[in-house]
Amino acid sequence: MNTKFYRLNEDWNAEPNAPNPIVAIEGRDIVLRFLVNPFRYPGSNEDDCGILRFIRCERYRLGPTNDEGWYSGQCRFSKLAPAWGEFYVVEGDEALLEAPMDWSFVGPRSGAERHYLFYFRDKTFECVAEQCVLDGTEENSLLRAGKDISQPRT
């Protein structure tokens, strides 16, 4: 089966040097906080925080595979993903989803989940959840700047 990647961050991204991703569990939701890129995207300042909420999560991981590992082919998506450092929905080969051994399980599978993948400089975040939205808190600079999550073209 072909693996497809749909980029979700068209006009924003994580800080390229030290994004400091942090994961919090809120019931069945996963909240991912990170510093946004103030260098490339207008409307972002240093120390601005992006906050994504993954709704009705089945599992997540924030684990190894940094940019050096990805470029040297050590990541299972190295030869498949279009680019390092982006936020994707991944569709296709279930064996690729099952490969990591460091998943943290949050709740039962509903069958409506999507596989989300976000490459940070020194870590890779993955989540299997029904939906991803910008968290509605005022401290979310992506929301304040009018950014959005692109909808996958499936």
C-alpha positions as a printed Julia matrix, in Angstrom:
154×3 Matrix{Float64}:
   0.0    0.0    0.0
   1.25   3.51  -0.78
   1.91   5.83   2.13
   0.61   9.37   1.62
   1.52  12.51   3.55
  -0.79  15.53   3.73
   0.9   18.66   5.08
  -1.19  20.53   7.66
   0.99  23.56   8.47
   0.9   25.8    5.42
   1.72  29.2    6.94
   3.25  28.35  10.33
   5.75  25.94  11.86
   7.67  25.08  15.0
  10.76  26.99  16.05
  13.58  25.33  14.07
  16.3   25.34  16.76
  14.62  24.74  20.11
  10.86  24.14  19.77
  10.64  22.47  23.23
   7.59  20.26  22.55
   5.58  19.34  25.65
   2.72  16.82  25.77
  -0.15  16.92  28.28
  -3.02  14.47  28.63
  -6.47  15.98  29.26
  -8.96  13.13  29.47
  -8.93  11.5   26.01
  -7.3   14.57  24.42
  -3.59  15.19  23.94
  -2.39  18.78  24.06
   0.91  19.51  22.31
   2.69  22.8   23.11
   5.75  24.07  21.26
   7.49  27.3   20.4
   6.6   28.66  16.96
   8.99  29.87  14.28
   9.36  33.67  14.59
  12.01  33.86  11.85
  10.07  32.79   8.79
   6.41  33.5    9.44
   4.96  37.0    9.92
   2.96  37.55  13.08
   5.11  35.28  15.25
   7.42  36.52  17.99
  10.11  34.83  20.05
   8.61  32.77  22.87
   5.22  32.51  21.12
   3.62  29.17  21.86
   1.62  27.02  19.45
  -0.88  24.65  20.99
  -2.51  21.75  19.14
  -5.29  19.63  20.62
  -5.69  16.05  19.41
  -9.26  15.01  20.13
 -10.22  11.51  21.28
  -6.7   10.2   21.09
  -5.97   6.5   20.98
  -2.19   6.8   21.41
   0.74   9.18  21.09
   4.51   9.3   21.27
   7.16  11.99  21.6
  10.33  10.13  20.87
  13.63   9.92  19.13
  14.47  10.6   15.52
  15.96  13.98  15.04
  16.79  15.79  11.82
  20.19  14.06  11.52
  18.59  10.62  11.86
  15.91  11.49   9.32
  18.41  12.73   6.7
  20.66   9.69   7.21
  17.75   7.28   6.66
  17.29   6.11  10.26
  13.6    7.06  10.4
  10.92   4.76   9.0
   9.58   7.74   7.03
  12.98   9.05   5.82
  12.52   7.95   2.23
   8.75   8.53   2.23
   7.88  11.87   3.86
   8.18  14.88   1.56
  10.22  17.01   3.98
  11.67  17.14   7.47
  10.23  19.55  10.04
   6.61  19.6    8.9
   3.24  18.54  10.34
   1.4   15.78   8.45
  -1.51  13.4    8.38
  -0.13  10.04   7.27
  -2.25   7.49   5.42
  -1.32   4.08   4.15
   0.79   1.22   5.4
  -0.42   0.13   8.87
   2.91  -1.62   9.49
   4.59   1.8    9.57
   2.13   2.91  12.24
   2.8   -0.14  14.36
   6.61   0.06  14.11
   7.5    2.25  17.13
   7.63   0.47  20.46
   7.3    3.59  22.63
   3.61   4.45  22.16
   1.65   5.7   25.18
  -1.95   4.5   24.99
  -4.75   6.85  26.04
  -8.04   5.22  25.03
  -9.75   2.67  22.82
  -9.74   2.87  19.06
 -12.93   4.16  17.45
 -12.04   3.54  13.81
 -12.25   7.23  12.87
  -8.68   8.11  13.86
  -5.96   9.68  11.77
  -2.22   9.27  12.12
  -0.59  12.66  12.83
   3.16  13.18  12.5
   5.11  16.31  13.48
   8.87  16.5   13.12
  10.62  18.77  15.58
  14.35  19.38  15.54
  15.3   16.77  18.14
  12.1   14.77  18.53
   9.26  13.28  16.55
   5.66  13.57  17.74
   3.06  11.1   16.54
  -0.55  10.78  17.55
  -3.5    8.64  16.51
  -6.62  10.71  17.16
  -9.97  11.53  15.6
  -9.15  15.18  14.94
  -6.56  17.9   15.46
  -7.54  21.51  16.15
  -5.88  24.67  17.37
  -6.4   24.79  21.12
  -8.74  27.64  22.08
  -6.65  29.15  24.87
  -5.57  32.78  24.63
  -1.89  31.86  24.97
  -2.03  29.98  21.64
  -0.21  32.38  19.3
  -1.31  30.38  16.23
  -4.93  31.13  17.06
  -4.21  34.8   17.84
  -2.37  35.2   14.51
  -5.29  33.71  12.57
  -3.37  30.57  11.55
  -5.16  27.33  10.85
  -4.62  23.64  10.31
  -5.0   22.75   6.62
  -7.48  20.01   5.92
  -5.97  16.93   4.27
  -6.76  16.47   0.62
  -7.88  12.85   0.81
